[in-house]
Amino acid sequence: MDDLILRLGVALAIGLLVGLERGWREREEAAGRRTAGIRTYGISALLGAVMAALAASLGSALVLAVGFLGFALVFGWFQAREAVQENSLSATSAIVGLCTFALGALAVVGDQRAAAAGGAALAAILASREVLHRLVKRLSWVELRSALMLAVMTTIILPLLPDRTIDPWGGLNPREIWFFTVLTATISYLGYVATRILGPRRGVLAGGLLGAVVSSTAVTLAFARSAAAGKASRPLAENASRPLAENSSRPLAESSSRPLAGAAALAAMVSVLRVTGLVLILNPGVLPVMAPAALAAALVFAACGGLLIWRGGGGEGAAGPARNPFDLVPLLVFAAGFAVVSTASAALVGSFGAASLLGSSALSGVFDVDVAVLSALRLVDPVPRLAIGQAVLAALAANAMGRLLLASAAGPRDFALPLAGATLAALVAGGLAGFATFG
C-alpha cells in the first residue's frame, strides 16, 4: 500500500510539472479559455496512475487500454474545439496530454524513476520551444545531414561490424576502430556547432578555443595565413604618422600577429586538454602517467597565449576551421589511417616490444594526434600503462612541433617566433613534469 501511494504521488508530480509549463505559457488567457492547465495535466497523470493500478489489481490490461482510449477521445475532442476557435493547427497539447496519462500509468506499473525522468524531459522539451525553433531555422542541410549520418554510423553500421581482431597481430578490430572514429568526429562536431552558434569571428580567444576542438593544426594554419595576409596588406604609410620611436619599437603588423600567435597557443592548450579527455574516457588507467606532463604543458600554453593576446591589445581573430567533421571523405580517410596505424603499432609492438610504440606514435602524431593517441590507447594488454602514457606524450610533442613547422612556413616571423617560444616553454614544462612523474 505504501509503495502504491508513493507511485501515485510520483504520477501526480509528473502531471503537475508538465501542467506548470503549460499553464505558464497560457497564463495570459482569460479563465475558461484554456482547455488544460496545471490542474488538468496533474489530474490526467493521476488518472493514468489510477487506471494502471486498477488494471494491475484486476489482472486485466484491458482496463488500462480502455481507460487510455476514453481519455484520448475526451481530451482530443476538447483540444479540437480549442483549435477551431483559435484557428490553430498545433497538435502539441493533445500529444502532451496523452503522454502525461501514459507517464502516470508507467509510474504505477513500471519503473517510477524512468517515469519521473520522462516527465522532466517532457517538461524541458516543452519549455525549450523557442530555442528549438530558432535552432531549426539556423540549421543548414549539411548540419542536418551530419546528424543523420551520426545516427546511421552509431545505430546501424557500428552494431554490424565484427567485435574481434581480424589481423595476425591483434590490432585491427573493425568495431573498435569505427567506435573511436565516431567518438572523435562527435567531439569535433560539438566544437563545430559551438563555432556556428557563437560565430567564427568573435575575437582570437573564441576562434582559438572553439576552433581547436575541431583541429588545432587547422586553427594554427589559419591564423598563420591571417598574420601573413595582414602583414602584406598593411601599407607602410599607416605608421608614417606615428612618432619615429613608436614605429621603431612596434614592428609592422606586430599588433595583429601577437594576438594571433596567442590564439594559436590557446588552440594548442585545447588540443592537449582534448587528448587528456580522450584518455580519461577510454583508458583512465593511463591518466596518472601522462596527465602531469600534459597539464603542465597546457598551463604554459594558456599563460603564454593569454600574455600574447593581452600584450597585443586584443585584435580580431581569423575564422576558425569551418569544415564539417562529418564530411564523408575525410571521415573515411581518418578511419583508414586509424586502421593502418593501429595495425602497424600492434605489429611493431609484437615484433620489437613496447619501446617501438614511442617511435610509431611520434611519427603518426606529426600528421594527426588523434590517430596516434587512439592507436596507443588501444594497446592495453600487451603494453604496460607507462609505455602507453609515454606514447601519448610523444604524439602530443610531435604534433606540437608539426604545428610549429606549419606556422613557420605559412606565417611571418612576428607570428612564428612568439608561437615557437610558447611551444618550447610548454615542451620544457611538460618534459620536467614527465621526468618527475616517471622518477
C-alpha positions as CSV (number, residue, x, y, z in Angstrom):
1,M,0.0,0.0,0.0
2,D,2.8,2.4,0.9
3,D,4.5,1.7,-2.4
4,L,1.3,2.4,-4.3
5,I,0.8,5.7,-2.5
6,L,4.4,6.7,-3.4
7,R,3.8,5.8,-7.0
8,L,0.6,7.7,-7.2
9,G,2.5,10.7,-5.7
10,V,5.2,10.4,-8.4
11,A,2.5,10.3,-11.1
12,L,0.8,13.4,-9.7
13,A,4.1,15.2,-9.5
14,I,4.8,14.4,-13.2
15,G,1.4,15.9,-14.2
16,L,1.9,19.0,-12.1
17,L,5.3,19.6,-13.6
18,V,4.0,19.3,-17.1
19,G,1.0,21.4,-16.3
20,L,3.1,24.1,-14.7
21,E,4.8,24.7,-18.0
22,R,1.5,24.5,-20.0
23,G,-0.2,26.8,-17.5
24,W,2.6,29.4,-17.5
25,R,2.7,29.5,-21.3
26,E,-1.1,30.3,-21.4
27,R,-1.2,32.4,-18.2
28,E,-2.4,35.5,-20.1
29,E,-5.6,33.7,-21.3
30,A,-8.8,34.5,-19.6
31,A,-10.4,32.0,-17.2
32,G,-12.3,29.3,-19.1
33,R,-10.4,29.9,-22.4
34,R,-7.8,27.2,-21.8
35,T,-8.6,23.5,-22.4
36,A,-5.9,22.3,-20.0
37,G,-3.7,23.9,-17.4
38,I,-1.8,22.8,-14.3
39,R,-4.7,21.1,-12.6
40,T,-5.9,19.3,-15.7
41,Y,-2.5,17.8,-16.5
42,G,-1.9,16.9,-12.9
43,I,-5.3,15.1,-12.8
44,S,-4.5,13.4,-16.2
45,A,-1.4,11.8,-14.9
46,L,-3.1,10.8,-11.7
47,L,-6.0,9.3,-13.8
48,G,-3.4,7.3,-15.7
49,A,-1.9,6.0,-12.5
50,V,-5.3,5.0,-11.1
51,M,-6.3,3.2,-14.3
52,A,-2.9,1.3,-14.2
53,A,-3.5,0.4,-10.5
54,L,-7.0,-0.9,-11.3
55,A,-5.6,-2.9,-14.2
56,A,-2.9,-4.4,-12.0
57,S,-5.4,-5.2,-9.2
58,L,-7.9,-6.8,-11.6
59,G,-5.2,-8.6,-13.6
60,S,-6.5,-7.2,-16.9
61,A,-4.5,-4.9,-19.1
62,L,-7.8,-4.2,-21.0
63,V,-8.9,-1.8,-18.2
64,L,-5.9,0.4,-18.8
65,A,-6.3,0.2,-22.6
66,V,-10.0,1.2,-22.4
67,G,-9.2,4.0,-19.9
68,F,-6.4,5.4,-22.2
69,L,-8.8,5.2,-25.2
70,G,-11.6,7.0,-23.3
71,F,-9.2,9.7,-22.1
72,A,-7.8,10.2,-25.6
73,L,-11.2,10.7,-27.1
74,V,-12.4,13.2,-24.4
75,F,-9.2,15.2,-24.3
76,G,-8.8,15.1,-28.1
77,W,-12.3,16.4,-28.5
78,F,-11.7,19.4,-26.2
79,Q,-8.4,20.1,-28.0
80,A,-10.1,20.0,-31.3
81,R,-12.7,22.6,-30.2
82,E,-10.0,24.9,-28.9
83,A,-8.1,24.5,-32.2
84,V,-11.2,25.5,-34.2
85,Q,-11.8,28.6,-32.1
86,E,-8.2,29.7,-32.2
87,N,-7.6,28.7,-35.8
88,S,-4.6,26.6,-34.8
89,L,-3.1,23.5,-36.3
90,S,-0.8,22.6,-33.4
91,A,-1.1,19.1,-32.0
92,T,1.3,19.6,-29.2
93,S,-1.2,20.0,-26.4
94,A,-3.1,16.9,-27.4
95,I,0.0,14.7,-27.6
96,V,1.3,16.1,-24.3
97,G,-2.0,15.1,-22.6
98,L,-1.7,11.5,-23.9
99,C,2.0,11.4,-22.9
100,T,1.1,12.7,-19.4
101,F,-1.5,10.0,-18.9
102,A,0.9,7.3,-20.1
103,L,3.7,8.5,-17.8
104,G,1.3,8.4,-14.9
105,A,0.4,4.8,-15.7
106,L,4.1,4.0,-16.1
107,A,4.8,5.3,-12.6
108,V,2.5,2.7,-11.2
109,V,3.1,-0.4,-13.3
110,G,6.6,0.3,-14.5
111,D,9.8,1.9,-13.3
112,Q,8.8,5.1,-11.4
113,R,12.3,6.6,-11.8
114,A,12.0,6.2,-15.6
115,A,8.5,7.8,-15.5
116,A,9.9,10.7,-13.4
117,A,12.8,11.2,-15.8
118,G,10.4,11.1,-18.7
119,G,8.2,13.7,-17.1
120,A,11.1,16.0,-16.5
121,A,12.3,15.5,-20.1
122,L,8.8,16.3,-21.4
123,A,8.6,19.5,-19.4
124,A,12.1,20.5,-20.6
125,I,11.2,20.0,-24.2
126,L,8.1,22.0,-23.9
127,A,9.9,24.8,-22.2
128,S,12.6,24.9,-24.9
129,R,10.1,25.6,-27.8
130,E,11.6,28.9,-28.8
131,V,15.2,27.6,-28.5
132,L,14.4,24.6,-30.6
133,H,12.5,26.6,-33.2
134,R,15.5,29.0,-33.6
135,L,17.8,26.1,-33.9
136,V,15.8,24.6,-36.7
137,K,15.7,27.9,-38.6
138,R,19.5,28.2,-38.3
139,L,20.2,24.5,-39.1
140,S,21.7,24.0,-42.6
141,W,21.2,21.0,-44.8
142,V,24.9,20.0,-44.3
143,E,24.4,20.0,-40.5
144,L,21.2,18.0,-40.7
145,R,22.8,15.5,-42.9
146,S,25.7,15.3,-40.4
147,A,23.3,14.5,-37.6
148,L,21.6,11.8,-39.7
149,M,25.0,10.4,-40.6
150,L,26.0,10.2,-37.0
151,A,22.8,8.3,-36.2
152,V,23.4,5.8,-39.1
153,M,27.0,5.4,-38.1
154,T,26.2,4.7,-34.5
155,T,23.0,2.7,-34.6
156,I,23.3,0.8,-37.9
157,I,26.9,0.5,-39.0
158,L,28.5,0.1,-35.6
159,P,26.5,-3.0,-34.4
160,L,27.1,-4.7,-37.8
161,L,30.9,-4.6,-37.6
162,P,32.7,-7.6,-36.0
163,D,33.9,-7.0,-32.5
164,R,37.1,-9.0,-32.8
165,T,40.6,-8.6,-34.3
166,I,41.0,-9.8,-37.8
167,D,44.8,-9.4,-38.3
168,P,47.6,-11.7,-37.0
169,W,48.9,-9.1,-34.6
170,G,45.6,-8.3,-32.8
171,G,45.5,-4.7,-33.8
172,L,42.6,-4.4,-36.3
173,N,39.3,-4.6,-34.6
174,P,36.7,-3.1,-37.0
175,R,34.0,-2.2,-34.4
176,E,36.5,-0.7,-32.0
177,I,38.2,1.4,-34.8
178,W,34.8,2.6,-36.0
179,F,33.7,3.5,-32.5
180,F,36.8,5.6,-31.9
181,T,36.3,7.3,-35.3
182,V,32.7,8.2,-34.4
183,L,33.7,9.4,-30.9
184,T,36.4,11.6,-32.3
185,A,34.2,13.1,-35.0
186,T,31.5,13.7,-32.5
187,I,33.8,15.7,-30.2
188,S,34.9,17.7,-33.2
189,Y,31.3,18.2,-34.3
190,L,30.5,19.7,-30.9
191,G,33.2,22.3,-31.5
192,Y,31.8,22.9,-35.0
193,V,28.4,23.5,-33.6
194,A,29.7,25.8,-30.9
195,T,31.6,27.8,-33.5
196,R,28.4,28.1,-35.6
197,I,26.4,29.3,-32.6
198,L,28.9,31.9,-31.4
199,G,30.3,32.9,-34.7
200,P,33.8,32.3,-36.1
201,R,35.0,35.9,-35.7
202,R,34.4,36.6,-32.0
203,G,38.0,37.5,-31.4
204,V,41.1,35.5,-31.2
205,L,40.1,33.9,-27.9
206,A,36.8,32.4,-29.1
207,G,38.4,31.5,-32.5
208,G,41.3,29.7,-30.9
209,L,39.4,27.9,-28.2
210,L,36.4,26.8,-30.3
211,G,38.3,26.0,-33.5
212,A,40.8,23.9,-31.7
213,V,38.1,21.4,-30.7
214,V,37.8,20.7,-34.5
215,S,41.5,20.9,-35.3
216,S,44.3,22.8,-33.6
217,T,46.5,22.3,-36.6
218,A,43.9,23.9,-38.9
219,V,43.5,26.8,-36.5
220,T,47.3,27.4,-36.4
221,L,47.5,27.3,-40.1
222,A,44.5,29.7,-40.5
223,F,46.0,32.1,-38.0
224,A,49.4,32.0,-39.7
225,R,47.9,32.8,-43.0
226,S,45.8,35.6,-41.5
227,A,49.0,37.1,-39.9
228,A,50.8,36.9,-43.2
229,A,47.9,38.5,-45.1
230,G,47.7,41.3,-42.5
231,K,51.4,42.0,-42.7
232,A,51.4,42.1,-46.5
233,S,48.3,44.2,-46.9
234,R,49.0,46.9,-44.3
235,P,50.6,49.8,-46.1
236,L,53.8,51.4,-44.9
237,A,52.0,54.7,-44.8
238,E,49.9,53.5,-41.8
239,N,52.8,54.0,-39.5
240,A,54.1,57.3,-41.1
241,S,52.0,59.5,-38.8
242,R,53.4,57.9,-35.7
243,P,56.5,59.1,-33.9
244,L,59.7,57.5,-35.0
245,A,60.4,56.0,-31.7
246,E,57.0,54.3,-31.7
247,N,57.5,52.9,-35.1
248,S,60.9,51.5,-34.3
249,S,59.6,49.8,-31.2
250,R,56.4,48.4,-32.9
251,P,57.2,46.4,-36.0
252,L,54.8,46.3,-38.8
253,A,51.7,44.1,-38.2
254,E,53.0,43.2,-34.7
255,S,49.8,44.2,-33.1
256,S,47.9,41.8,-35.2
257,S,50.4,38.9,-35.2
258,R,50.8,38.7,-31.4
259,P,47.1,38.1,-30.7
260,L,47.0,35.5,-33.5
261,A,50.1,33.8,-32.1
262,G,48.4,33.8,-28.7
263,A,45.3,32.3,-30.2
264,A,47.4,29.5,-31.7
265,A,48.9,28.9,-28.3
266,L,45.4,28.6,-26.8
267,A,44.5,26.2,-29.6
268,A,47.4,24.1,-28.6
269,M,46.2,24.1,-25.0
270,V,42.8,22.9,-26.1
271,S,44.4,20.2,-28.2
272,V,46.3,18.9,-25.1
273,L,43.2,19.0,-22.9
274,R,41.1,17.3,-25.6
275,V,43.6,14.4,-25.7
276,T,43.6,14.2,-21.9
277,G,39.8,14.0,-22.1
278,L,40.1,11.1,-24.6
279,V,42.4,9.3,-22.2
280,L,40.0,9.9,-19.3
281,I,37.1,8.4,-21.3
282,L,38.9,5.5,-23.0
283,N,41.7,4.4,-20.7
284,P,41.6,6.1,-17.3
285,G,44.4,4.0,-16.0
286,V,46.9,5.8,-18.3
287,L,45.9,9.2,-16.9
288,P,48.3,9.2,-13.9
289,V,51.2,8.6,-16.3
290,M,50.5,11.3,-18.8
291,A,48.3,13.9,-17.0
292,P,51.0,15.7,-15.0
293,A,53.1,16.4,-18.1
294,A,50.1,17.2,-20.3
295,L,48.5,19.6,-17.8
296,A,51.9,21.3,-17.2
297,A,52.2,21.9,-21.0
298,A,48.6,23.1,-21.2
299,L,49.1,25.5,-18.4
300,V,52.1,27.0,-20.1
301,F,50.3,27.3,-23.4
302,A,47.4,29.0,-21.6
303,A,49.7,31.5,-19.8
304,C,51.7,32.3,-23.0
305,G,48.6,32.6,-25.1
306,G,46.9,35.0,-22.6
307,L,50.1,37.1,-22.3
308,L,50.4,37.4,-26.1
309,I,46.8,38.4,-26.5
310,W,47.0,40.9,-23.7
311,R,50.2,42.5,-24.9
312,G,48.9,42.5,-28.5
313,G,45.9,44.6,-27.5
314,G,43.3,42.0,-28.4
315,G,42.7,42.1,-32.1
316,E,40.3,40.3,-34.3
317,G,40.8,36.6,-34.9
318,A,40.6,34.8,-38.1
319,A,37.8,32.5,-38.7
320,G,38.3,29.0,-37.3
321,P,38.1,26.0,-39.5
322,A,34.5,25.7,-40.8
323,R,34.9,22.2,-42.1
324,N,32.2,19.9,-41.1
325,P,33.8,17.0,-39.2
326,F,31.2,14.6,-40.5
327,D,32.2,15.1,-44.2
328,L,32.2,11.5,-45.5
329,V,35.6,11.5,-47.3
330,P,37.7,13.0,-44.5
331,L,36.0,10.7,-42.1
332,L,36.8,7.6,-44.2
333,V,40.3,8.8,-44.6
334,F,40.6,9.1,-40.8
335,A,39.2,5.6,-40.3
336,A,41.6,4.1,-42.8
337,G,44.5,5.9,-41.3
338,F,43.5,4.8,-37.9
339,A,43.2,1.2,-39.0
340,V,46.7,1.3,-40.7
341,V,48.4,3.0,-37.7
342,S,46.7,0.6,-35.2
343,T,47.7,-2.5,-37.2
344,A,51.3,-1.2,-37.7
345,S,51.6,-0.3,-34.0
346,A,50.4,-3.7,-32.9
347,A,52.8,-5.4,-35.3
348,L,55.7,-3.3,-34.2
349,V,55.0,-3.9,-30.5
350,G,54.6,-7.6,-31.2
351,S,57.9,-7.8,-33.0
352,F,60.1,-5.3,-31.1
353,G,58.4,-4.7,-27.8
354,A,56.9,-1.7,-26.2
355,A,59.8,0.6,-27.0
356,S,58.8,0.7,-30.7
357,L,55.4,2.3,-29.7
358,L,57.2,5.6,-28.9
359,G,58.6,5.9,-32.5
360,S,55.3,5.0,-34.2
361,S,53.3,7.3,-32.0
362,A,55.6,10.2,-32.6
363,L,55.7,9.7,-36.4
364,S,51.9,9.4,-36.7
365,G,51.4,12.3,-34.2
366,V,53.1,14.7,-36.6
367,F,50.2,14.2,-39.0
368,D,47.2,13.5,-36.7
369,V,47.5,13.4,-33.0
370,D,44.0,11.7,-32.6
371,V,45.1,8.8,-34.7
372,A,48.3,8.4,-32.8
373,V,46.7,8.7,-29.4
374,L,43.8,6.4,-30.1
375,S,46.1,3.8,-31.6
376,A,48.2,3.8,-28.4
377,L,45.3,3.7,-26.1
378,R,44.0,0.5,-27.7
379,L,47.2,-1.4,-26.8
380,V,46.1,-2.3,-23.3
381,D,47.0,-6.0,-22.7
382,P,50.5,-6.4,-24.3
383,V,51.8,-3.0,-23.4
384,P,52.3,-1.5,-19.8
385,R,50.5,1.7,-19.0
386,L,53.7,3.6,-18.6
387,A,54.6,2.9,-22.2
388,I,51.2,3.9,-23.4
389,G,51.3,7.2,-21.4
390,Q,54.8,7.9,-22.8
391,A,53.5,7.2,-26.3
392,V,50.6,9.6,-25.8
393,L,53.0,12.3,-24.7
394,A,55.3,11.6,-27.6
395,A,52.4,12.1,-30.0
396,L,51.5,15.4,-28.4
397,A,55.1,16.7,-28.6
398,A,55.4,15.6,-32.2
399,N,52.1,17.3,-33.1
400,A,53.2,20.5,-31.4
401,M,56.4,20.5,-33.4
402,G,54.4,19.8,-36.6
403,R,52.1,22.8,-35.9
404,L,55.2,25.0,-35.3
405,L,56.7,23.9,-38.7
406,L,53.4,24.9,-40.4
407,A,53.3,28.2,-38.6
408,S,56.9,29.0,-39.7
409,A,56.2,28.1,-43.3
410,A,52.9,29.9,-43.6
411,G,53.2,32.8,-41.2
412,P,55.5,35.8,-40.7
413,R,58.3,35.9,-38.1
414,D,56.2,38.1,-35.9
415,F,53.7,35.2,-35.7
416,A,56.1,32.2,-35.7
417,L,58.6,33.4,-33.1
418,P,56.1,34.0,-30.3
419,L,54.4,30.7,-31.0
420,A,57.8,29.0,-31.0
421,G,58.6,30.5,-27.6
422,A,55.3,29.3,-26.2
423,T,55.7,25.8,-27.7
424,L,59.3,25.3,-26.4
425,A,58.3,26.6,-23.0
426,A,55.4,24.1,-22.9
427,L,57.6,21.2,-24.1
428,V,60.1,22.1,-21.4
429,A,57.4,22.3,-18.7
430,G,55.9,19.0,-19.9
431,G,59.2,17.3,-20.0
432,L,60.1,18.4,-16.5
433,A,56.8,17.2,-15.2
434,G,57.2,14.0,-17.1
435,F,60.6,13.3,-15.6
436,A,59.3,14.0,-12.2
437,T,56.4,11.5,-12.8
438,F,58.5,8.8,-14.3
439,G,61.0,9.1,-11.5
